[in-house]
């Protein structure tokens, strides 16, 4: 299973590292760094269907499920049909 949020689609990104002096010259001697998303393995119970789903979710997706409800969020992400 890929390290990607199943609801928001968040995954890792590559970004540069700069010191303040280097910003003036537009040269990056530090190289690049992979910045990983904050992903968590979660079991989500949906009372409307009576099923539990195991998913890898970003923390933003967990907050969205807590706010809007599991059924509506998973249906919008096309995990539940």
N, C-alpha and C positions, 0 to 999 in steps of 0.2 A: 504494500500500500504506500502511495506517495505521501511525502510530508507536505500536505496541502490541505487547507481547510475546505471541507465539503460544502459549506454554506457560503462563505464569503470569497473563497478562492485565493486566500492569502497564502503565499509561500515565501521562500527566501529571496533576497535581492542582493545584488552586488553593488557596493558603493566604495568611493574613495576615502582615504584618510588624509587629512591635510593639517599641517601646522599653520599658525597664523602668518608666519613669514613666507611660507610657500604659496599662500593664496595670492600674494602680490605678483609672483612670477608665473603663475598658471602652470606649474610643473609639479608633478606628484611623485616624489621619491619613496613614499611610504608604501606604495602598492595598493592593491584592492583588497577589500574585506567582504566576506559574505555575511549579510545581516539576516538572521533567522527570525521568522515570525514566532510569536508566543503561542505554540500549539499544545493542546492538551487532549489526552485520550479520555472520552466520556461515554457513559451509557445514558441515553436519553429515553425516558419512558413517555409514550404517547397514550394518554388515557382514552382518546377517541377510538383508537384502533386496538388498544390493549396489548401493544407490542413494545419491545425495547430494542433500540438501535444502538450499535457500537459505532462511534465515529471519532475522527480526529477533528477537533474544532479549535478555532482561534478564540482568545478570550473575549473578543468583541462579539463573536457569534454566540458564546455562552450568555453574555449579557442580553443579547437580542432575544434569545429563547426565553430568558427569565422575564423579559418585559412583555413580549408579544404572545408567548405561548408556543409550545413545541409543535403542535399540529400545523398552525398557520405558517411558521417559519420553514418547516420541512416541506410543506406543500409548495411554498413559493420557490424553494430551491430544487423542486422536482425530485425529491428523495421519496416522498409519498405521492402516490398517484390518485 
